[in-house]
Structures are given as C-alpha cells and as structure tokens.
C-alpha cells in the first residue's frame, strides 16, 4: 500500500512540475524582451531544469531538486506578475483606438466608432467617427459568428439595432501592434492587449463577409429592448474601463466570447458557463438550448438561413447592407421576446 501511495504522490508531483515547466518555459520564450538566442537559453534552461527534477523524483536528492525548481519558478512568477499591459503603442490601424461612451439622459454618445471601408483584408480607407444613439429606440440584439478555423472556432460580434435600421456592432479583439498578427498560443502569454471595437456593420461584419470571404452566420437574439439596453451599457462601461486601465488579451479567459459572457453575467449571474465558450463555434447550439434563438427552427436550420456571406458578396457593401443581410433570417416574434 505504501508503494502505491508513493507512486501516486510521485506521479502527481511529476505532473505538477511538468505543467509548471511548460508554462514557465513558454512564458520566458514569448515574453522575455531579449534576442532569440537568450530566450532560447533561458527558456530551454528552465525546461531542462524541470525535466531533470522529474527524472530524479525517485532519488534521495529529489527534495533538493524540487527546492531549486520552486525557487526558479518563484522567480519566473515574480517577473511575470511585474508585466503590465501598455496604454500606448504602435498599434495596427484597425485597432488603434479604443471606443469610449457617455450617457446623458437617454442619449448615448460613442467616440471612436470605426467605419473603415475594406477593399481587401489589408487595404482599407480608415474612418473613426463620433455617433449618438437614442437608448429609448433600441430594438434588437443580433449575433454574428464568423468562422475562420473550421466549425470549432469563430469570431463573435454582437450588434444592437435601433428603430429606423441603425446598428452598432461590438467586437472584442486582439490589439495587435503594427505588422503583428494573432496567435492563439502567444496570446496566452501577455503578448497583446484587449480592445473593444464599436463599429458600423459595413466595417466589422463586411470585412469578414466580403473582404475576407469568411463563413459568417447571423442569429437574431430573443431578448427584450430593456435587456438589450442593459447589455449595451455594459459594453460601454467595459470600454471606458479598458480605455482607463488596459487589460491583457488572453485566448482562453479574455477573448471575443468570454468577454461577452462576462458582460452578460454582470446582470444575469445565473446564466450558466459552458465548454462551448472555449470551442465557441458551437455557441449557437448553446444559445438555442438557453432559449434565446427562435425555437421554431433547429440550430442547423438557423445556421443555413443565417449564412449571410453569399448574399453579402452578391449584393456588395452598399448603404442598405444591414437590411440586405437580414432578409430571410428568422427574427423572434414581437410577442415572444424574452427578458
């Protein structure tokens, strides 16, 4: 029995050391502000130390090795905790500005609303605007899922519609540096900050349907105008907070879907968390199960009816883009809108 317990303890310690080694080595590699040679040496040295500790766990010198590793890990954690997200930088043009908002009475004014015109994924005409919205005229919330890496992963955009056909779409994105890109692995290690973009749909949605040709699906959400207003104001509050206090983007904990779920759970804490927040391509299935999509259709039918890329490409990015992409997409009945 003692041998079994000892084996279990050694296995558990080995697993903990392996996980800590992998994290520490990758943190050093991705975030040390040094040349590649020095990053290889330090990250590789930390990985080698962890490996040696695992290999010597059954020896009498195991405690000494674990103590050395614990000190090295503590040093990495101390350095890691000192990294703070930058407030300024040489950002890529499409994420150069953080939207902010003010509310006076029922009037919402957003500064730095993006309204780029995209010719290709790399070519665009930049435009940042100040726009005002009457919160009493908010009517709808829509969800866009833009599939860029198979059915498991998508970029999530939430758009608020107002009486008269006006929309403002919100997107949580990686604030890349000029010439930089998105890496799901690197962005687990404080490589980039988070930015909230508020934009015209002809910008943030059309760049995906038309310029990039991604498979974009539109889902009309079954919520009341009061709930829509509450969620919109949560976006505004989060944007103002980000402008004042930058936050790291994280591929798991601070991404396009987890940010939205966090905002929803501020005023609806009973909304359950779900594994599909990680494999967010399946979030429409989760939303259907929660009753916020039209229950008279299956999820597969809603996906098919909401696949807007073909019609967007056929019609082009015209002033009536938002109306065109919603044509034929099931909308919740006005007498069956949830809270």
C-alpha positions as CSV (number, residue, x, y, z in Angstrom):
1,X,0.0,0.0,0.0
2,X,2.8,2.4,0.9
3,X,4.4,1.8,-2.6
4,X,1.1,2.6,-4.3
5,X,0.6,5.8,-2.3
6,X,4.3,6.8,-3.0
7,X,3.8,6.1,-6.7
8,X,0.6,8.2,-6.8
9,X,2.4,11.1,-5.0
10,X,5.4,11.0,-7.3
11,X,3.1,10.9,-10.4
12,X,1.1,13.9,-9.1
13,X,4.3,15.9,-8.3
14,X,5.7,15.0,-11.8
15,X,2.5,16.2,-13.4
16,X,2.6,19.5,-11.5
17,X,6.3,20.0,-12.3
18,X,5.6,19.2,-16.0
19,X,2.8,21.7,-16.2
20,X,4.8,24.4,-14.4
21,X,7.8,23.7,-16.6
22,X,5.7,24.0,-19.8
23,X,4.1,27.3,-18.6
24,X,7.4,28.8,-17.4
25,X,9.3,27.9,-20.5
26,X,6.7,29.3,-22.8
27,X,6.2,32.5,-20.7
28,X,10.0,33.1,-20.9
29,X,10.1,32.4,-24.7
30,X,7.1,34.6,-25.6
31,X,7.7,37.5,-23.2
32,X,11.4,38.0,-22.5
33,X,12.5,41.2,-24.2
34,X,15.7,39.6,-25.4
35,X,17.2,38.3,-28.6
36,X,16.2,34.8,-29.7
37,X,19.5,33.3,-28.5
38,X,19.0,34.5,-25.0
39,X,15.3,33.5,-25.0
40,X,16.3,30.0,-26.2
41,X,18.9,29.7,-23.5
42,X,16.7,30.9,-20.6
43,X,13.5,29.1,-21.7
44,X,15.5,26.0,-22.6
45,X,17.4,26.1,-19.3
46,X,14.1,26.3,-17.4
47,X,12.7,23.4,-19.3
48,X,15.8,21.3,-18.8
49,X,15.7,22.0,-15.0
50,X,12.1,20.9,-14.9
51,X,12.9,17.7,-16.8
52,X,15.8,16.9,-14.5
53,X,13.6,17.3,-11.5
54,X,11.0,14.9,-12.9
55,X,13.7,12.3,-13.7
56,X,15.2,12.4,-10.2
57,X,11.9,12.3,-8.2
58,X,12.6,8.8,-7.1
59,X,16.1,9.6,-5.8
60,X,17.1,10.9,-2.4
61,X,18.2,14.2,-4.0
62,X,14.6,14.8,-5.1
63,X,13.9,17.3,-2.4
64,X,16.9,19.4,-3.3
65,X,15.9,19.4,-6.9
66,X,12.3,20.4,-6.1
67,X,13.6,23.2,-3.9
68,X,15.8,24.5,-6.7
69,X,12.9,24.3,-9.2
70,X,10.5,26.0,-6.8
71,X,12.9,28.9,-6.4
72,X,13.3,29.2,-10.2
73,X,9.5,29.1,-10.7
74,X,9.0,31.7,-8.0
75,X,11.5,34.0,-9.8
76,X,9.6,33.5,-13.1
77,X,6.2,34.2,-11.4
78,X,7.6,37.3,-9.8
79,X,8.8,38.6,-13.1
80,X,5.5,37.5,-14.8
81,X,3.5,39.5,-12.2
82,X,5.5,42.6,-13.0
83,X,4.4,42.7,-16.6
84,X,1.7,45.3,-17.1
85,X,-0.4,45.9,-20.2
86,X,0.8,49.0,-22.1
87,X,-1.6,52.0,-22.5
88,X,0.1,53.2,-25.7
89,X,1.9,51.5,-28.6
90,X,2.4,51.3,-32.3
91,X,-1.0,49.6,-32.8
92,X,-2.2,48.3,-36.1
93,X,-4.5,50.9,-37.7
94,X,-7.8,48.9,-37.3
95,X,-7.3,48.6,-33.5
96,X,-5.5,51.9,-33.0
97,X,-8.4,53.5,-31.0
98,X,-10.5,52.3,-28.1
99,X,-14.1,53.3,-28.2
100,X,-15.5,55.2,-25.2
101,X,-19.0,56.4,-24.4
102,X,-21.0,58.8,-22.3
103,X,-24.7,58.7,-21.4
104,X,-26.8,61.8,-20.9
105,X,-30.4,61.0,-20.2
106,X,-31.4,58.6,-22.9
107,X,-28.7,59.7,-25.3
108,X,-25.6,57.5,-25.8
109,X,-22.6,59.1,-27.5
110,X,-19.8,56.9,-28.6
111,X,-16.4,58.3,-29.6
112,X,-14.1,56.4,-31.9
113,X,-16.7,54.3,-33.7
114,X,-14.9,52.5,-36.5
115,X,-16.3,52.9,-40.0
116,X,-13.5,51.6,-42.3
117,X,-14.1,50.8,-45.9
118,X,-12.3,47.5,-46.7
119,X,-11.2,46.8,-50.3
120,X,-9.1,43.7,-49.3
121,X,-8.1,42.3,-45.9
122,X,-5.1,44.6,-46.0
123,X,-6.3,47.6,-47.9
124,X,-8.9,50.0,-46.4
125,X,-10.0,53.6,-46.1
126,X,-9.8,54.5,-42.4
127,X,-12.5,56.5,-40.7
128,X,-13.2,57.0,-37.0
129,X,-16.4,58.7,-36.0
130,X,-18.5,60.0,-33.1
131,X,-22.0,58.7,-33.2
132,X,-25.1,59.2,-30.9
133,X,-27.9,56.7,-30.2
134,X,-31.3,57.1,-28.6
135,X,-31.4,54.4,-26.0
136,X,-35.2,54.5,-26.0
137,X,-35.2,53.4,-29.6
138,X,-33.1,50.2,-29.2
139,X,-35.0,47.2,-30.5
140,X,-32.8,44.2,-31.3
141,X,-29.7,42.3,-30.5
142,X,-28.0,40.1,-33.1
143,X,-25.2,37.7,-33.0
144,X,-22.7,37.3,-35.8
145,X,-20.4,34.2,-35.9
146,X,-17.5,34.5,-38.3
147,X,-15.9,31.1,-38.9
148,X,-12.2,31.4,-39.6
149,X,-10.8,28.0,-38.4
150,X,-13.3,25.3,-39.1
151,X,-16.5,24.6,-37.2
152,X,-14.9,24.8,-33.8
153,X,-13.7,28.4,-33.8
154,X,-15.3,31.6,-34.8
155,X,-15.1,35.3,-34.1
156,X,-18.1,36.6,-32.2
157,X,-19.7,40.0,-32.9
158,X,-22.8,41.4,-31.1
159,X,-24.8,44.1,-32.9
160,X,-27.5,46.3,-31.4
161,X,-30.3,47.5,-33.7
162,X,-32.3,50.7,-33.3
163,X,-35.6,51.9,-34.7
164,X,-35.0,53.2,-38.2
165,X,-32.5,50.5,-39.1
166,X,-29.3,51.9,-37.5
167,X,-26.9,49.4,-35.9
168,X,-23.8,49.5,-33.8
169,X,-21.7,46.3,-33.7
170,X,-19.2,45.4,-30.9
171,X,-16.2,43.2,-31.3
172,X,-13.6,42.2,-28.6
173,X,-10.3,41.9,-30.4
174,X,-6.6,41.5,-30.1
175,X,-4.9,44.9,-30.1
176,X,-2.1,43.9,-32.4
177,X,1.0,46.0,-33.0
178,X,1.8,47.3,-36.5
179,X,2.8,44.4,-38.6
180,X,1.8,41.9,-35.9
181,X,-0.7,39.1,-36.0
182,X,-2.9,36.9,-34.0
183,X,-1.5,33.7,-32.4
184,X,-3.8,31.7,-30.1
185,X,-0.7,30.3,-28.3
186,X,1.3,33.5,-28.0
187,X,-1.8,35.4,-26.8
188,X,-1.9,33.1,-23.8
189,X,1.2,34.8,-22.6
190,X,0.6,38.5,-22.3
191,X,1.6,39.2,-25.9
192,X,-1.1,41.7,-26.8
193,X,-3.8,43.7,-25.1
194,X,-7.5,43.6,-25.4
195,X,-9.5,46.2,-27.3
196,X,-13.3,46.7,-27.7
197,X,-14.3,47.9,-31.1
198,X,-17.7,49.5,-31.8
199,X,-18.2,49.8,-35.5
200,X,-20.6,50.1,-38.4
201,X,-21.7,46.7,-39.7
202,X,-20.4,47.7,-43.1
203,X,-17.0,47.7,-41.5
204,X,-16.7,45.0,-38.8
205,X,-19.1,42.5,-40.4
206,X,-18.5,43.3,-44.1
207,X,-14.7,42.9,-43.8
208,X,-15.4,39.3,-42.9
209,X,-18.2,38.6,-45.4
210,X,-16.8,40.5,-48.4
211,X,-13.1,41.3,-48.0
212,X,-12.0,38.0,-46.3
213,X,-14.8,35.7,-47.5
214,X,-15.3,34.0,-44.2
215,X,-18.4,31.9,-43.4
216,X,-20.4,34.4,-41.4
217,X,-23.7,33.3,-39.8
218,X,-26.3,35.7,-38.3
219,X,-28.6,34.8,-35.4
220,X,-31.4,37.1,-34.2
221,X,-31.5,37.0,-30.4
222,X,-34.7,36.7,-28.4
223,X,-34.3,39.4,-25.7
224,X,-36.4,42.5,-24.7
225,X,-35.3,46.0,-25.6
226,X,-34.7,46.5,-21.8
227,X,-32.2,43.7,-21.7
228,X,-30.6,44.9,-25.0
229,X,-30.2,48.3,-23.4
230,X,-28.6,46.8,-20.3
231,X,-26.2,44.8,-22.3
232,X,-25.2,47.7,-24.5
233,X,-24.5,49.9,-21.4
234,X,-22.4,47.0,-20.0
235,X,-20.3,47.2,-23.2
236,X,-19.9,51.0,-22.8
237,X,-18.8,50.6,-19.2
238,X,-16.3,47.9,-20.2
239,X,-15.0,50.1,-23.0
240,X,-14.5,53.0,-20.7
241,X,-12.7,50.8,-18.2
242,X,-10.4,49.5,-20.9
243,X,-9.6,53.0,-22.0
244,X,-8.6,53.9,-18.5
245,X,-7.0,50.6,-17.5
246,X,-5.6,48.4,-20.3
247,X,-6.0,44.6,-20.0
248,X,-4.2,41.7,-21.5
249,X,-5.9,39.7,-24.2
250,X,-6.0,36.0,-23.4
251,X,-7.0,33.3,-25.9
252,X,-8.9,31.4,-23.1
253,X,-10.0,33.9,-20.5
254,X,-10.3,37.3,-22.2
255,X,-11.4,36.7,-25.8
256,X,-14.3,37.6,-28.1
257,X,-16.7,35.2,-26.4
258,X,-15.6,35.1,-22.8
259,X,-15.7,38.9,-22.7
260,X,-19.3,38.9,-23.8
261,X,-20.3,36.2,-21.4
262,X,-18.7,38.2,-18.6
263,X,-20.8,41.2,-19.5
264,X,-24.0,39.2,-19.6
265,X,-23.2,37.6,-16.2
266,X,-22.8,41.0,-14.6
267,X,-26.6,41.5,-14.8
268,X,-27.7,37.8,-15.2
269,X,-25.4,35.8,-12.9
270,X,-27.5,32.7,-13.3
271,X,-26.6,32.3,-17.0
272,X,-24.6,29.0,-16.9
273,X,-21.0,28.7,-18.0
274,X,-20.3,26.1,-20.7
275,X,-17.5,24.4,-22.5
276,X,-18.6,26.0,-25.8
277,X,-17.1,29.2,-24.6
278,X,-13.8,27.6,-25.5
279,X,-14.9,25.9,-28.7
280,X,-17.0,28.9,-29.4
281,X,-18.0,27.8,-32.9
282,X,-20.7,25.8,-31.1
283,X,-22.1,28.8,-29.2
284,X,-25.3,29.0,-31.4
285,X,-26.1,25.5,-30.1
286,X,-25.7,26.7,-26.5
287,X,-27.8,29.8,-27.3
288,X,-30.5,27.7,-28.7
289,X,-30.5,25.5,-25.6
290,X,-30.9,28.6,-23.5
291,X,-34.0,29.6,-25.4
292,X,-32.6,32.9,-26.9
293,X,-32.9,31.7,-30.5
294,X,-36.0,31.0,-32.5
295,X,-37.3,27.7,-31.1
296,X,-39.4,27.0,-34.2
297,X,-36.3,26.2,-36.1
298,X,-33.5,23.8,-35.4
299,X,-29.9,25.1,-34.9
300,X,-29.0,23.6,-38.3
301,X,-31.9,25.4,-40.0
302,X,-30.9,28.7,-38.3
303,X,-27.3,28.3,-39.4
304,X,-28.4,27.7,-43.0
305,X,-30.9,30.6,-43.0
306,X,-28.3,32.9,-41.3
307,X,-25.4,32.2,-43.6
308,X,-25.1,35.7,-45.0
309,X,-21.7,35.6,-46.9
310,X,-23.2,34.6,-50.3
311,X,-25.8,37.4,-50.3
312,X,-23.4,39.9,-48.9
313,X,-20.9,39.2,-51.7
314,X,-23.6,39.2,-54.3
315,X,-25.1,42.5,-53.2
316,X,-21.9,44.3,-52.2
317,X,-21.2,46.7,-49.3
318,X,-23.9,49.3,-50.0
319,X,-25.8,51.7,-47.6
320,X,-28.5,49.0,-47.2
321,X,-26.0,46.3,-46.3
322,X,-27.5,45.7,-42.8
323,X,-31.0,45.3,-44.2
324,X,-29.9,43.0,-47.0
325,X,-28.1,40.5,-44.8
326,X,-31.1,40.2,-42.5
327,X,-33.5,39.4,-45.3
328,X,-34.9,35.9,-44.7
329,X,-33.1,35.4,-41.4
330,X,-35.7,34.4,-38.7
331,X,-36.3,37.1,-36.1
332,X,-38.0,36.5,-32.8
333,X,-41.8,37.2,-32.8
334,X,-42.5,40.6,-31.1
335,X,-45.0,38.9,-28.8
336,X,-42.4,36.2,-27.8
337,X,-39.5,38.2,-26.8
338,X,-37.7,37.0,-23.7
339,X,-36.3,39.1,-20.8
